[in-house]
Every structure is written in structure tokens, then in C-alpha cells.
């Protein structure tokens, strides 16, 4: 079973929510997250991974805009 981690979303309509993502074999989450809106992918927002903290193993997804 793959390891998972909860990562907070910052900005956009989903600000303050968290998503659970699977870590890759190197222990890193996906570089982007497409947060589905009410109309599914047609209204999705794109969030981009950022490292926080000094250990490089804490992350957040920051809003970059709508997926058009």
C-alpha cells in the first residue's frame, strides 16, 4: 500500500481544505492538484506544490488559477 499525506490548499475556492495524496517512491507528493469544482473538470482550480519548513518534507498546495 502506498504512503499518503494530507496537504492543505491555500487560496482559491478551496482555501483551508486539505487533500489526501499518495507519495511517489521517493516520498514526494504530486507537483499539482486539480481541485474539482461544481461542474467537475470544467470548473477545476489548479494548485501547485510548495515546500514549507526547513526539513523539505512539509508541503502546501497554492492556488494558481482556473484550469481552462
N, CA, C and O atoms as CSV, one atom per row, in Angstrom:
chain,resi,resn,atom,element,x,y,z
A,1,UNK,N,N,0.843,-1.182,0.000
A,1,UNK,CA,C,0.000,0.000,0.000
A,1,UNK,C,C,0.886,1.242,0.000
A,1,UNK,O,O,1.868,1.310,0.739
A,2,UNK,N,N,0.539,2.221,-0.827
A,2,UNK,CA,C,1.314,3.447,-0.945
A,2,UNK,C,C,1.099,4.332,0.283
A,2,UNK,O,O,0.033,4.310,0.898
A,3,UNK,N,N,2.112,5.098,0.626
A,3,UNK,CA,C,2.002,6.067,1.713
A,3,UNK,C,C,1.204,7.267,1.246
A,3,UNK,O,O,1.260,7.644,0.075
A,4,UNK,N,N,0.468,7.860,2.158
A,4,UNK,CA,C,-0.312,9.049,1.836
A,4,UNK,C,C,0.020,10.154,2.830
A,4,UNK,O,O,0.587,9.905,3.894
A,5,UNK,N,N,-0.345,11.378,2.462
A,5,UNK,CA,C,-0.155,12.539,3.319
A,5,UNK,C,C,-1.285,13.521,3.054
A,5,UNK,O,O,-1.787,13.602,1.933
A,6,UNK,N,N,-1.686,14.264,4.074
A,6,UNK,CA,C,-2.680,15.319,3.911
A,6,UNK,C,C,-1.949,16.628,3.697
A,6,UNK,O,O,-1.029,16.969,4.441
A,7,UNK,N,N,-2.369,17.364,2.664
A,7,UNK,CA,C,-1.723,18.625,2.315
A,7,UNK,C,C,-2.795,19.712,2.251
A,7,UNK,O,O,-3.826,19.527,1.604
A,8,UNK,N,N,-2.557,20.856,2.924
A,8,UNK,CA,C,-3.542,21.946,2.885
A,8,UNK,C,C,-3.545,22.667,1.544
A,8,UNK,O,O,-2.524,22.753,0.862
A,9,UNK,N,N,-4.722,23.185,1.182
A,9,UNK,CA,C,-4.893,24.026,-0.009
A,9,UNK,C,C,-4.925,25.478,0.450
A,9,UNK,O,O,-5.608,25.820,1.415
A,10,UNK,N,N,-4.175,26.332,-0.255
A,10,UNK,CA,C,-4.072,27.747,0.112
A,10,UNK,C,C,-4.536,28.588,-1.075
A,10,UNK,O,O,-4.005,28.468,-2.179
A,11,UNK,N,N,-5.526,29.437,-0.836
A,11,UNK,CA,C,-6.055,30.316,-1.873
A,11,UNK,C,C,-7.168,29.645,-2.660
A,11,UNK,O,O,-7.445,28.459,-2.484
A,12,UNK,N,N,-7.798,30.417,-3.528
A,12,UNK,CA,C,-8.870,29.875,-4.361
A,12,UNK,C,C,-10.100,29.500,-3.559
A,12,UNK,O,O,-10.189,29.777,-2.362
A,13,UNK,N,N,-11.042,28.870,-4.230
A,13,UNK,CA,C,-12.313,28.498,-3.602
A,13,UNK,C,C,-12.150,27.441,-2.513
A,13,UNK,O,O,-12.980,27.358,-1.608
A,14,UNK,N,N,-11.097,26.638,-2.587
A,14,UNK,CA,C,-10.899,25.542,-1.624
A,14,UNK,C,C,-9.950,25.921,-0.487
A,14,UNK,O,O,-9.478,25.045,0.238
A,15,UNK,N,N,-9.667,27.205,-0.321
A,15,UNK,CA,C,-8.749,27.662,0.722
A,15,UNK,C,C,-9.143,27.097,2.087
A,15,UNK,O,O,-10.300,27.179,2.498
A,16,UNK,N,N,-8.162,26.527,2.775
A,16,UNK,CA,C,-8.399,25.961,4.098
A,16,UNK,C,C,-8.746,24.484,4.094
A,16,UNK,O,O,-8.699,23.844,5.145
A,17,UNK,N,N,-9.092,23.927,2.945
A,17,UNK,CA,C,-9.364,22.489,2.861
A,17,UNK,C,C,-8.045,21.719,2.798
A,17,UNK,O,O,-6.987,22.307,2.569
A,18,UNK,N,N,-8.113,20.418,2.999
A,18,UNK,CA,C,-6.951,19.551,2.857
A,18,UNK,C,C,-7.281,18.424,1.907
A,18,UNK,O,O,-8.429,17.987,1.820
A,19,UNK,N,N,-6.272,17.955,1.195
A,19,UNK,CA,C,-6.440,16.811,0.307
A,19,UNK,C,C,-5.464,15.726,0.742
A,19,UNK,O,O,-4.368,16.013,1.224
A,20,UNK,N,N,-5.877,14.484,0.563
A,20,UNK,CA,C,-5.012,13.340,0.834
A,20,UNK,C,C,-4.464,12.848,-0.492
A,20,UNK,O,O,-5.223,12.520,-1.404
A,21,UNK,N,N,-3.134,12.798,-0.597
A,21,UNK,CA,C,-2.485,12.379,-1.841
A,21,UNK,C,C,-1.494,11.262,-1.547
A,21,UNK,O,O,-0.978,11.143,-0.436
A,22,UNK,N,N,-1.237,10.441,-2.571
A,22,UNK,CA,C,-0.245,9.378,-2.455
A,22,UNK,C,C,1.142,9.929,-2.733
A,22,UNK,O,O,1.321,10.780,-3.603
A,23,UNK,N,N,2.111,9.441,-1.994
A,23,UNK,CA,C,3.500,9.823,-2.212
A,23,UNK,C,C,4.125,8.897,-3.249
A,23,UNK,O,O,3.792,7.714,-3.323
A,24,UNK,N,N,5.038,9.450,-4.049
A,24,UNK,CA,C,5.730,8.630,-5.036
A,24,UNK,C,C,6.800,7.768,-4.340
A,24,UNK,O,O,6.971,7.887,-3.126
A,25,UNK,N,N,7.512,6.918,-5.064
A,25,UNK,CA,C,8.519,6.050,-4.435
A,25,UNK,C,C,9.636,6.816,-3.711
A,25,UNK,O,O,10.343,6.243,-2.882
A,26,UNK,N,N,9.794,8.107,-4.025
A,26,UNK,CA,C,10.819,8.926,-3.376
A,26,UNK,C,C,10.269,9.725,-2.198
A,26,UNK,O,O,10.980,10.538,-1.607
A,27,UNK,N,N,8.995,9.491,-1.857
A,27,UNK,CA,C,8.376,10.166,-0.724
A,27,UNK,C,C,7.868,11.564,-1.007
A,27,UNK,O,O,7.715,12.367,-0.086
A,28,UNK,N,N,7.600,11.872,-2.287
A,28,UNK,CA,C,7.110,13.203,-2.652
A,28,UNK,C,C,5.685,13.123,-3.204
A,28,UNK,O,O,5.329,12.154,-3.875
A,29,UNK,N,N,4.874,14.142,-2.919
A,29,UNK,CA,C,3.513,14.192,-3.473
A,29,UNK,C,C,3.539,14.694,-4.914
A,29,UNK,O,O,4.569,15.177,-5.385
A,30,UNK,N,N,2.399,14.583,-5.623
A,30,UNK,CA,C,2.309,15.123,-6.987
A,30,UNK,C,C,2.595,16.627,-7.004
A,30,UNK,O,O,2.309,17.328,-6.033
A,31,UNK,N,N,3.156,17.114,-8.101
A,31,UNK,CA,C,3.522,18.530,-8.212
A,31,UNK,C,C,2.315,19.452,-8.319
A,31,UNK,O,O,2.396,20.625,-7.955
A,32,UNK,N,N,1.184,18.927,-8.821
A,32,UNK,CA,C,-0.023,19.737,-8.931
A,32,UNK,C,C,-1.223,18.945,-8.424
A,32,UNK,O,O,-1.203,17.717,-8.347
A,33,UNK,N,N,-2.261,19.690,-8.084
A,33,UNK,CA,C,-3.539,19.095,-7.691
A,33,UNK,C,C,-4.624,19.856,-8.422
A,33,UNK,O,O,-4.664,21.085,-8.370
A,34,UNK,N,N,-5.506,19.137,-9.105
A,34,UNK,CA,C,-6.661,19.742,-9.774
A,34,UNK,C,C,-7.864,19.553,-8.852
A,34,UNK,O,O,-8.385,18.447,-8.707
A,35,UNK,N,N,-8.288,20.634,-8.244
A,35,UNK,CA,C,-9.427,20.586,-7.319
A,35,UNK,C,C,-10.702,20.798,-8.121
A,35,UNK,O,O,-10.924,21.874,-8.676
A,36,UNK,N,N,-11.534,19.770,-8.178
A,36,UNK,CA,C,-12.747,19.813,-8.995
A,36,UNK,C,C,-13.771,20.778,-8.423
A,36,UNK,O,O,-14.000,20.815,-7.214
A,37,UNK,N,N,-14.382,21.553,-9.299
A,37,UNK,CA,C,-15.444,22.466,-8.919
A,37,UNK,C,C,-16.799,21.816,-9.101
A,37,UNK,O,O,-16.872,20.614,-9.355
A,38,UNK,N,N,-17.884,22.584,-8.979
A,38,UNK,CA,C,-19.235,22.040,-9.107
A,38,UNK,C,C,-19.503,21.388,-10.468
A,38,UNK,O,O,-20.321,20.473,-10.566
A,39,UNK,N,N,-18.820,21.855,-11.511
A,39,UNK,CA,C,-19.012,21.293,-12.854
A,39,UNK,C,C,-17.883,20.313,-13.217
A,39,UNK,O,O,-17.631,20.067,-14.397
A,40,UNK,N,N,-17.216,19.762,-12.214
A,40,UNK,CA,C,-16.142,18.807,-12.469
A,40,UNK,C,C,-14.911,19.492,-13.017
A,40,UNK,O,O,-14.550,20.580,-12.569
A,41,UNK,N,N,-14.254,18.855,-13.995
A,41,UNK,CA,C,-13.032,19.416,-14.575
A,41,UNK,C,C,-13.270,20.752,-15.265
A,41,UNK,O,O,-12.354,21.566,-15.373
A,42,UNK,N,N,-14.491,20.983,-15.731
A,42,UNK,CA,C,-14.786,22.240,-16.417
A,42,UNK,C,C,-14.658,23.446,-15.490
A,42,UNK,O,O,-14.477,24.570,-15.958
A,43,UNK,N,N,-14.749,23.221,-14.193
A,43,UNK,CA,C,-14.617,24.328,-13.236
A,43,UNK,C,C,-13.517,24.057,-12.211
A,43,UNK,O,O,-13.578,24.559,-11.089
A,44,UNK,N,N,-12.523,23.272,-12.587
A,44,UNK,CA,C,-11.443,22.906,-11.668
A,44,UNK,C,C,-10.474,24.068,-11.459
A,44,UNK,O,O,-10.292,24.915,-12.333
A,45,UNK,N,N,-9.861,24.083,-10.285
A,45,UNK,CA,C,-8.786,25.010,-9.964
A,45,UNK,C,C,-7.481,24.226,-9.903
A,45,UNK,O,O,-7.462,23.064,-9.498
A,46,UNK,N,N,-6.390,24.875,-10.312
A,46,UNK,CA,C,-5.076,24.231,-10.272
A,46,UNK,C,C,-4.313,24.746,-9.060
A,46,UNK,O,O,-4.204,25.951,-8.836
A,47,UNK,N,N,-3.793,23.810,-8.290
A,47,UNK,CA,C,-2.955,24.113,-7.137
A,47,UNK,C,C,-1.572,23.514,-7.384
A,47,UNK,O,O,-1.452,22.400,-7.893
A,48,UNK,N,N,-0.534,24.258,-7.021
A,48,UNK,CA,C,0.851,23.837,-7.258
A,48,UNK,C,C,1.545,23.594,-5.923
A,48,UNK,O,O,1.381,24.363,-4.975
A,49,UNK,N,N,2.316,22.523,-5.862
A,49,UNK,CA,C,3.007,22.126,-4.645
A,49,UNK,C,C,4.108,23.115,-4.278
A,49,UNK,O,O,4.870,23.560,-5.137
A,50,UNK,N,N,4.182,23.455,-2.988
A,50,UNK,CA,C,5.272,24.262,-2.453
A,50,UNK,C,C,5.787,23.589,-1.189
A,50,UNK,O,O,5.003,23.077,-0.390
A,51,UNK,N,N,7.092,23.590,-1.009
A,51,UNK,CA,C,7.693,23.095,0.224
A,51,UNK,C,C,7.637,24.200,1.266
A,51,UNK,O,O,7.841,25.374,0.957
A,52,UNK,N,N,7.358,23.812,2.496
A,52,UNK,CA,C,7.406,24.751,3.618
A,52,UNK,C,C,8.206,24.098,4.730
A,52,UNK,O,O,8.311,22.873,4.779
A,53,UNK,N,N,8.752,24.869,5.591
A,53,UNK,CA,C,9.569,24.329,6.672
A,53,UNK,C,C,10.983,24.049,6.194
A,53,UNK,O,O,11.254,24.044,4.993
A,54,UNK,N,N,11.863,23.820,7.123
A,54,UNK,CA,C,13.282,23.645,6.793
A,54,UNK,C,C,13.663,22.212,6.441
A,54,UNK,O,O,14.734,21.982,5.881
A,55,UNK,N,N,12.809,21.252,6.757
A,55,UNK,CA,C,13.182,19.855,6.510
A,55,UNK,C,C,12.832,19.362,5.105
A,55,UNK,O,O,13.246,18.268,4.720
A,56,UNK,N,N,12.073,20.155,4.328
A,56,UNK,CA,C,11.720,19.772,2.967
A,56,UNK,C,C,10.696,18.658,2.878
A,56,UNK,O,O,10.478,18.115,1.795
A,57,UNK,N,N,10.063,18.302,3.981
A,57,UNK,CA,C,9.064,17.234,3.980
A,57,UNK,C,C,7.703,17.738,4.458
A,57,UNK,O,O,6.852,16.954,4.877
A,58,UNK,N,N,7.512,19.041,4.390
A,58,UNK,CA,C,6.223,19.642,4.678
A,58,UNK,C,C,5.820,20.430,3.441
A,58,UNK,O,O,6.636,21.120,2.830
A,59,UNK,N,N,4.546,20.312,3.084
A,59,UNK,CA,C,4.099,20.913,1.835
A,59,UNK,C,C,2.766,21.610,1.998
A,59,UNK,O,O,2.050,21.430,2.982
A,60,UNK,N,N,2.460,22.422,0.982
A,60,UNK,CA,C,1.128,23.000,0.801
A,60,UNK,C,C,0.907,23.111,-0.695
A,60,UNK,O,O,1.860,23.181,-1.471
A,61,UNK,N,N,-0.359,23.127,-1.095
A,61,UNK,CA,C,-0.728,23.380,-2.483
A,61,UNK,C,C,-1.266,24.812,-2.554
A,61,UNK,O,O,-2.234,25.150,-1.872
A,62,UNK,N,N,-0.638,25.646,-3.377
A,62,UNK,CA,C,-1.063,27.045,-3.534
A,62,UNK,C,C,-1.823,27.210,-4.851
A,62,UNK,O,O,-1.427,26.682,-5.890
A,63,UNK,N,N,-2.920,27.955,-4.774
A,63,UNK,CA,C,-3.789,28.184,-5.922
A,63,UNK,C,C,-3.057,28.950,-6.996
A,63,UNK,O,O,-2.393,29.947,-6.712
A,64,UNK,N,N,-3.173,28.489,-8.243
A,64,UNK,CA,C,-2.534,29.154,-9.385
A,64,UNK,C,C,-3.549,29.680,-10.384
A,64,UNK,O,O,-3.206,30.488,-11.247
A,65,UNK,N,N,-4.787,29.233,-10.280
A,65,UNK,CA,C,-5.828,29.737,-11.174
A,65,UNK,C,C,-6.716,28.629,-11.686
A,65,UNK,O,O,-6.516,27.455,-11.373
A,66,UNK,N,N,-7.714,29.019,-12.488
A,66,UNK,CA,C,-8.628,28.015,-13.033
A,66,UNK,C,C,-7.961,27.192,-14.134
A,66,UNK,O,O,-7.087,27.677,-14.852
A,67,UNK,N,N,-8.386,25.962,-14.246
A,67,UNK,CA,C,-7.910,25.076,-15.333
A,67,UNK,C,C,-8.798,25.340,-16.533
A,67,UNK,O,O,-9.944,24.894,-16.575
A,68,UNK,N,N,-8.281,26.048,-17.488
A,68,UNK,CA,C,-9.074,26.393,-18.679
A,68,UNK,C,C,-8.685,25.544,-19.853
A,68,UNK,O,O,-9.247,25.695,-20.937
